[in-house]
Amino acid sequence: MRDKFNCDVILEKPKDRSFGHFSTPIAFSLSKELRKSPMIIAEEIANSFGDESVFSAVESVKGYINFRLSEAFLDEYATWALRHGDQFGSDDKKGTILLEFVSANPTGPLHIGHARGAVYGDTLLRLGRHLGYEITAEYYVNDAGNQIDLLGVSLQLEGRSALLGEEVEWPEKYYRGEYLSDLAREVLEQFGEEALRDESRQKELALWAKDKILALIVNDLKAINVHFDTFVGEASLYGEWDRVMAKMGQGVYQNEGKTFIHSSDFGDDHDRVVVREDGRPTYLAGDIIYHNQKFERGYEDYINIWGADHHGYIARVKAAVSFLGYNPEKLEVQLSQMVSLLKDGEPFKMSKRAGTVIQMSDVVEEIGSDALRFMFASKKCDTALEFDIEELKRQDSSNPIYYVQYAHARIQTLVSKSEIGLEEIMGSYLIGLSPDADGLLFEALLLPEIIEDAFESRQAQKLPDYLKALAAKLHKFYYDTRIIGNEDEAKLLKLLLVVALSFKTGLSLLGIEAKDRM
């Protein structure tokens, strides 16, 4: 339609379906330019369509142009979707994207805040790949710096205190939790008591523990169906530091023995230190080297998903990208807000394994991967999320993932009860459907539009919102319509198979497998 109007056209879905499937207010936008009444413009545009197989009617109503898709077009599209199930909602978009997400420090198990970024990132990954984009999922491993040093210290102190019974002096900050006790026990068994007492071995033990914890993180992510293509370690990048610093040119400067970046030029509160007086790089230095390495790999676009506490780093990293000679607009940062968990209305208690945080694996154990993924994807990622895990364990309509899964299973049960064969169902024509059936079919066929919108707007929550709305329509249709034994049983089952395909495809893009039985 853009070619017909020679401009972008906003299509809306009328609340009153009697007006058609789509409506556009384009005539109001063109009124000033054409110096005509919107009603006249709408009438002229509507009349210009003539005979088209896609639409059964194009009408102007009070300046709006309403479009009704033809039954033949809807049937043809529905048949194609059912015959090409895996391709439904897909596209052939072009572009390469490096998507970095989670990237939690390998100093402890994943907590629920990490889980939210993991679900959001993996959902974007699935949506983008379904649309045709070439996307690499990457995990940046912060295996250098103070947090790794502190891991070695904490590991030795935990072992000496818990296993050797020694009095130790704990630093102001340290890592704690049953996972650390387990690691200390492994150190004792594998390396002996001296490894826990010898401070010169702290770095060795820290790197050993880092690998163990990273393996634990990868396993926890696998449990919620999140997988990465590449892992890049911060420590491996510092050999490039001198070259990258030279590449930064006038973007960095020396002052009082420190090296600063001109990040204030990009909206930062003030310029930031990248190298301390003693020559040790700051956290930002690692980000600079890593982003240089990212851009040197030649992707077209870069998406970072960070925790909301990293908001201040955006201007600094974009400044570095610019000084390195790249377009900072190619770097997109999405922020993931924290999660609050309740259990029966009370704050969810932390486990002794996790120490000071709610461990992701504990939540998965309570509610399962499907419920966690659906809930975490159901709200805009940059807004706070609070939910009660008991609600997600209920086997009723109050549980959104149960509500959607039951809709899919309900359709499969109906199809299995029918005595009509699949080919006869597929060969039926979706002509002469009731308004409710037409509305359900139209809603099911909107999935491709939802997929594209959810990815391009980076608002993954639009997909679970759509699935919940579709489930509500399906359940209502089921209660209002006799299907098995209806004279139009084959047609109705074909319609329901299209709805089931939308559920299956949508859930798959959320990393969830649709259930055939409940």
N, C-alpha and C positions, 0 to 999 in steps of 0.2 A: 504494500500500500504506500510505502514511502515514495516509490517512483511515480505513482499516480498523482500524489499531492506535491511532490518535489520538496518535501520537508518532513521532519520527524513528526509522527502521529502518536498521540497518547491514546491508548485503548484502555477502556475501563469495563468492568463487568457490572451491568445494571443490577441493582438489588431486586428489581421487579423483572423476572425472567421473561415476562410477556413482551418486554421491549426488545428482546433478542439476546444473543450471546455476548456481543461486544457493543460498546458505544464510544464515540469520540466527540470531544468538544472543539475539534479543530476549527470549526467555522467561527467560533468566537475569537480565536487567535488571529484568523485571517481577516476579520472584519475591518480593522483599522487600516490595514495595508490595502485591501481591495475597495475600501469605502462603500461597503454594502452591508445590509442587515445580515446578521448571522443566520437568520431563517432562510433568506434567499440563497446564501452561499451553501448552506446545508442541503437545500433542495437541489441546487445545481450539481453538487458533488454526488448526491444520492442517485440522481438521474443519469450521471455519466457512467455508472457501472454497467448498465444494460444487462445482457444475459451472461451470467457467470456461474459455472458449475459449483464453485465453492460456496456461494451464498444462495439461500432460497429467498432472501429479502434484504434490501438495503433501503432504509426509510429515514426521512428527516422528521424529527419531532422537536418543535420549539428550539431550533438551532442545533440540536444534537443529531448525529448521524448514527443510526442503530443498524447493526448487522446481525442477521440470523444465518448460521451455517446450515447448509443443506443436509438433509438426512443421508443422501448418497455420499457426500464428502465425509461425514462423521463415520459412516459404516466402512468406507474405504480406509480411512485412517485407523479405525479400530482393528480392522482385519490385518492391516500391515503390522500394527503394534504386536498383535498376538502371534503373527508368523515370524517376527523378528524380535522376540522378547529382549534379548541382551542389548539390542541396539536402541530400544525405546528410551527416548530422552537424551540420546547421545548426539554428538555434533562433530564437526571436523575443524574446530577452532585451531588456529596456528599460534605458536608461541612457546618459548621455553621459560620455565620458572624454577627458581631454587627456593624451596620452602623450608625454612628452619623453624623448628618448634620443639617444645619440651626443654631440651638443653639444660636439664637440672644438674646442679653440681653433683659429681659422683662421690658424695660424702655421707649419703644416707638414703634410705628408701624414699620412693615418691610419696608425696602427700597429696591431699585432695586438690590443692591449688594447681599442682603440676598436672593432675588428671584432667582438669578443665581445659588447660591449654593443649593437652594431648588429644582430647576428643575433638576440640575445635579444629586443630591443625589437620588431623586425619580426615575429618569430614570435608574440609576444603580440598584436601588432596584427592579424595574420591570424586567429589563433584567436578573438579577441574579436569581430572583425567577422563571422566565420562564425557566431558564436552570436547575432548580432543587435545587439550594442552599437554605438552611434555613437561612433567613436573618431577623434580627430584626431592625426596623427603630427606632432610639432613638433621643430624643431632650434633651440636657443638659441645664437645666435652671439655669443661673447664678443669683440666688436670694439671694446672700450674698455679702458683701464687699461694697466698696465705691460707686459703681453705684447705689445700692439700697438706701444708705444713701442720695445720691444726689437727687434721685427721691422724697424722702420725703420732702427735703428742697425745691426743685423746685415746688412741688405741693402746699405747703403752701404759698410760695411767689406769685405764679400765682394767687391763690385764693384771697389773701389779696390785690394784685395789681388790678387784672381785675374785681373782684366781690365786694370787700369791698372798693375799691377806695383809698387804703392806699399807702403812699410812702414807698417803700421797698428798701433795699440795695441788689442788685443782686450780687451773687458771680461771680468770673471770668468764671467759667463753670457752666452751668445749662441746664436742659432740657426745650424745648419750643415747641410750636405748638398748634394747635386747640384741639388736643386730650387731652392735659394737661388742657386746659380751661374746656373742657367737664368733665374731672375727678374732677376738683376743684368744679365745679357746683354740681356734685353728692355728694361730701363731705359736701358742705354747706347744701344741702337738707337732707342728711342722718344723719349727725353728728352735724350740727350747726356751727355758726361762731367761737366758741372757739376752735374747732378742727383745724381751719386754723391758729390760733394765738398761740396755746400751743405747744412750741417747744418739749416738752416731748412726744408728740404724733407723732412726725415725723416718727419714726420707724413703728409704728402701721399703719399709713397712707401709708407709702411706701409699706408695705407688702400687704395692701388692694389694692393699685393701681397696684402692680405687678400682682396680680391675674386677675384684670380687663384687663390689657394690654396683658397678656398671652392668655386670652380668645379671644381678638381681633386678636392676631397673628394666633392662631389656626383657626379662622374663615377666615382670609385672605389666609391662606394656603389651606384651604378647597376649596376656590374659584378657585384655580389653580390645584385642584385635587391632593393635597399632604396631606398625612395622616401619623401619627406616631403611633407606637405600644406602646411605653413607654416614659415617661417623668421622668427624674431624677433631683431633685433639689439639688443644691450645698449646701444649708444650712443644708439639712438633713444628710449630710455626715460628718460634723465636729466632731460628737461624736466618729468617728473612728480615729481621728487625732493622738492620742497618740499611738495607736496600729500600725498605718501605719508608723509613725516616727520610732518606734522600729524595724519594719520590714525593713526599709531602711538601718539600720546598719551603716556601714562605708561610705555609700553613702552621708551622711550629716555630717556636723561638725559645731562647734561653733566658732565665731570670733567676737570680739568687741560687744558682746551681741546679735548678730544676728545668725540665723541658715542658713547655706548655703548648696547647693547641688553641688556635684562635676560634674556639667554639662560640664565643659571644657574637661573632659575625653571623651566626645562624640561629640566633634567638636564645642561646644559653644564658643563664644568669651571669656567668663570668667565665673566663678562660680556664680550662682544666689542665691539671698536671698529668702528663703521660709518663714521665720518668722522674723519680724522686732524686734527692740530693745524693743518696748513696748508690745511684745507678740502677735501682730496682724498678722495673716497669710497673705501672698501676694496672688495675683491671681494664681501664679504657685502652691501654696499649695493646692488650690482647685482642680486643674488639677491632682495633684499627688494622692489625695484621690480618685478622680473619676476614674482614670485609674487603681488604685488598685482594686476598686470595679468592674470595667469592667472585668479585667482578672480573678478575683475570681469567676465570673459567668461561666467561663469555655468554652467560644467560641473558635473556632479554629483560627479565624482571626478577625481582628478589622480594620475598615476603618473609618477615620475621614475626614470630608470635612470642611476645615477652609477657612476663608478669607485670601487673599494673605498677609495681614498685620500681620498674625500670623506665618509667615515663621520662624522667630527666635525662636519660641516655640518648633519646631520639635525636635531639639537636646536636649532640656531641658526635654521634656516629655519622649523621648526615653531613656534618662539617668535614669530617675525615674523608668521607667518600668524595666530596667535592674537591678537597685539596689533593686527593689522589688522582684527580683528572677524570672522574666519572660523574654521571648525572645523578644527583641525589634523589631526583624524582622517581628513579627506577627502583629505589628502596622504599618499601612499604612496611610500616610497623603496625601490627595489630596488638592491642593490649588485652590481657586476660585478667579479669577481676577475681577476687578471692571468693571462696565458697564457705558458707556456714551450714553445718549439719545439725539437725535435731533428731532426737529419738523419743517418740511419744511426747513431743513438745518441749523436751529438755535438751540442753546442749549434749551432743554426742561425746562420750568420754574417750579420751586418747588411750591407746593401748600401750602397755609397757614395752612392747617391741619397738614402737616408734619414738618414744622419748617425749618430745615436746610438741609433736604434730600428729594430726590424724592421718594415719597411713592409708594410702589408696587401696592396698590389698585388703585391709580390714573392711572397707566399704563394699568392695566387690564381693567379699565373702558374705556380707549381710544381704545385699540386694541383687547381685549378679551383674555381669558385664552389660547385658542389654539395657537394664533399667538405668545403670549409671550413664551409659552413652546417650540414651534418649533424653534423660533429664539434663545432662550437661550441655547437650546441643540445643535445648529447648528455650534458652534465653540468650539474648544478645550478649556476646562474650565480654564486652567492656562494661557490663552492669553487674552489680553484686547479685549473687545467687544464694538463696536459702531454701532448704527443703528438709522434710522429715522423712527419714529412711523407712519408717514404718508404713507410710503411705505407699511407698514403692514396692512393698512386699504383699500388698493386698491383691487378691484375685478378683477384682471387680472394676467397674467403670471409673472409680475414683483414681485408679492407677493408669496414667496415660499410655504407657507402653503396653499394658495388658489390654487396654481398650482398642488400640490399633492392631495388636497381634490377634485378638479375638475376632476382629472384623475380617482379617485375611482367612483365619481358620474357619469362620462361619461360611465363607464362600466355598472353600474347598469341601466342606461337609455337604453343602447343597449339591455341588457337582457330583460328588461320589454317590449321593442318594438318587440322582436322576437316572432313568433308564435310557436316556438319549445319548448316543455316542458322541465323542468329541468332534469328529469330522462333521457330523450333522449340525452340531452347535456352531462350529466355525463357519459352516456354509450358510447359516441363516443370515438374513438381512435385517439390519437395525432400522427398519422403516415402520412408521406408525406407532412409535413409542409414546407412552403417556408423558405429560410434562415433567413428572417426578423422575421418570426413567431417563428422559432426555437430559435433565439437569445433572443427574448422577453420572451419566456418560461424559457429558461435557467437562465436569469437574475432574474425572479420572484422566481425561486426555490433556488436562492442563499441566500435568507433571513436567514435561520438557521445559515449559516456560518457568516453572518454579525452580527447577534445577539451575537454569542459566541465571535467573535473578539472584538466587541464593549465593552462587559463586561470585558473580561479577560485583555484587554489592558487599561481598564478604559477610553477609548476614545468614549464617548457616541455620539459624533458628527458623527461618522461613520454611524449611523442609519439614521439620516435625510439626510446625503449626499447620501446614497443609495436610499432613497425614492425619492429624487429629480431626480436622474439619471434614476430611473425606470419610473417616471412620464414623463420624456422627451422621453423615448423610446415608452411609451404607446401613447402619443399624436402624435408622428410621425407615428407610426403604424396605428393609427386611420385615419389620413389624407391620408396615402398611400394605404390603403386597404379597399375595400368595404366589409363590414361584413354582414349586413342584406341583404339577397337575394343571397349571395355567395353560390356556390354549397357545400362549406365546412363550412357553417354557424355554424353547431353544434360544429364542431371541434374548430373553431375560438372562439366561445363563451365559450367553456370549457377552452381554453387557457386564455381568458380574466378573467374568474372567478378565475383562479389561481393568476393572476396579482392582482385582487381585494383583494384576501385573503392576499397577501403580504402587500398591502397598509393597510388593516384593522388591521392586526397583528402588523405591524411596528408602525402605529399611536397609537395603544393601548399601546404599550410599551413606547411611549413618553407621555402617559397620555392624549391622544387625541382620541375622538370618530370619526371614519370615517363617512363622510356624503354620503347619497344615492342620495340626490338631491341638486342642487345648484341654 
